[in-house]
Every structure is written in C-alpha cells, then in structure tokens.
Amino acid sequence: MDREDTAESDGRATTIRELTTGAAWDAAVPLLRQLWQDADAAFVRSWRDEPDYRLFGLYVADGAGGEADGRDGGDGGEGEAGTGSLVGVGVSVQRVLHRRHAWVHDLVVDEARRSEGFGTELLAFVERWAGERDCEYVALANHIDNDDALAFYERAGMDRWGYVVEREL
C-alpha cells in the first residue's frame, strides 16, 4: 500500500487506504456491484488482475453500516480497516489524448451512505493521489442516464467536454 489518508469531520473518522488483499477485495465486491449491477461477483473480482487498476476504500468508523455490508470485521491488517463501513473508488493512471490522466473507473458510495460527503472526500483523495503521480487531469465516463452522478461531478468542478462512444465486440 502506498498511501493512507485519515480525516475527521462531522464527528466521524474516515480512513482511505488501498485494498490489496483478497479479503479486502471480497468486502468491496458488493459495493462495486451497486455501480455495475449487471456484473457478476467473479467478473468484479477479476478487475484485481488488471495491471493498472488500483482500488481504494474509504472506511467510516461511525458504527453505521449499509446494505453493501462492507464491514470487514478484520484485525486492521493490510487492506483492512478493522471496523467501519466501506465506500470505495477504483482508479488508474493512463494517457488519454496524449495527456497523463487519472482515470476513475469506479467511484461508488454505498446507497445507504450517499449524500453524506463521502463522494466528495473520495474525489478529493483521487485528485491528491493523481497530483502525486504527475497527472494533468482526473477524468471518468458517466453513464448517460446517471443524472445524479453527473450533477455531483459538475458540483465538484469537473467539466463535460465530450462523449464516450463504444461498440461491444
């Protein structure tokens, strides 16, 4: 793990750390499936094998859990947070349009914990993390029907600049 951030706001302590163990990834799979509902658990777990994909978890030590059951119940070892609710983000560094970007593949907050500021905290973490890696931009694709997420990213100062188009092969 190359980074851990801790913070406290509104009387709750949060920790963001990279998920590097199988157990930590297993705890994150239900959360990631909230974003990718059509993906089965085995497919989501396979993302761990992608060479540039990094998964970070934000753990909230407030005793409240959500439906994703991101509680690892672990002992605080590598990739584990001991107790707390898990919200997470997956990110990689890539070159897009000849510029170095941190590409956010998966930013998801447990449905039961949305609108509590965790998405803003995760996005700020990604921006710091990207800056430390000499990235010029943080970028992502937003599903065309996800107006709530688009509004969140625009409130966070991100700009729409084009469309992502694709064809399944």
N, C-alpha and C positions, 0 to 999 in steps of 0.2 A: 504494500500500500504506500503510495507516495504522498498522500495528503489526508489530513483530518481537520475539519473545521468544527468549532463549537461556538455556540451562541446562546444567549438567553434573552427572551423578550416575552412580554405579557405573562411573566411568572412561569414560563416553561423553558426548560433547557432542551436544546437540539444539538445533535451531532451529525455531521455529514462525513461519511467515510466510503472508501471504495469497497465494493463487495467482491471478495476474491476467493471465498471458499464455496464448496458445493452447497453447504448448509445455508449460507447467506443467500446464494442464488435461489435455492429452493424456496426460501421465505419471500423472495421478491417476485417469483413467478405469478402468484395470484394477483398481485398488484399490476404487473405488466399486462396481464390478460384483461384488466379493466380497459386498457387502451386498445389492445389487439384482441377483441372478443372472438374473432374467427380463427385465432391461432391456438393450437393445442399446446399443452404444457411442455411436451418434448421438443416441439419446434422452438418455443421461447427459450428453453434451456440451451438449445444449440447455439444461440447467439453468443454464449460464453466462449465458443471456439473461434469466433471472428477475430482476426488478428488485431484490429484497431479499435474494437468496441470495448468501452470501459463503462461499468455500471457503478453508480454511486447511490447510496441510500441515505436519506435524511431520517434520523431516528428522533422521536419526540418522547422525552421522559416525563410524561404527564399522567400516565396510568390509563389513558383512554385509547381503546383500540377500534379499528374499523373493520369492515366486512372482509377486507383482504387478509386479515389475520397475519399481519406482517410481524407479529411478535416472534422473536426467535427463541426466547426463553434460554438463551445461551449463557455462557460464562464470561462474556466480554472479550473473547479471543479475537484473533484476526478476522475482520469482516463481520464480526458480531457486535451487537450493541448491548448485550445483556438484556435489559428490559426496555420496553418502549415501543411505540407504534412506528411502522416503517412507511415512508413515502420515498420515491426514487426517481432517478434520471439516468438514461443511457446516453453516452456521448462518444464521439471520436474526432480526431483531427484529420482533415482531408484538404486537398487542394480543389477548390471549386472556382471555375472561371479564372484560373491562374493566380488565385489568392489563397492564402492559408486561412482556413475556416475551422472552427469547432462546430461540427455538425451534431445537433441534438436529434438523436433518433427517437428517443422515448422520454418525454417528461410527463410524468403522471403523478397525481396526488390521489390517495385513496378517496373514493367518492364520499365517504363519511367524514373526511377531514378537509374538504375543499372550502375555499373562501376563508381560510384561517391564516393566510400569509405564507404558507409553506411553498407554494409555487414560486412566489417572488423570491423567497430565500434560496430555493434551488437554482433559479435562473441567475441570481447574483453570484452564487457559487460557480456556476458554469462560466460566467464572464471572467471571474478572477482566475479560474483554472486555465481558461483559454489564453488570457493575457500572459500567464506564466510560461506558455508554450509558444509565444510569439505569433499568435493568431491575430489576424486583422479583423475578423468578423465572427460572430456567433450566428448560425443560420439553422433553419429547420423547415420541414414541409408540414403544413397544416391541412388536415382533411377538409375538403371543400364544404362539408356540411357542419363542421365544428365551429360555429359562430362564437360560442363562449370562449373557446381557446384562442381564437383569432383576436377577440376583444382583449383578452388577458395579455397577449404578446404586444399588441399595439399600446396598451396602457403602460407596458414596461419599456416603451421607447423603441420597439422594433418596427421596421418599415416593411410594407409589402412592396415587392419590386418585380414580381413576375409570377409565372405559373410553373408548376411541376407537371409534366405530362408523362404518361407511361403507357406501355402496352405489355400485357402478360405474354411471355414466351413459353 
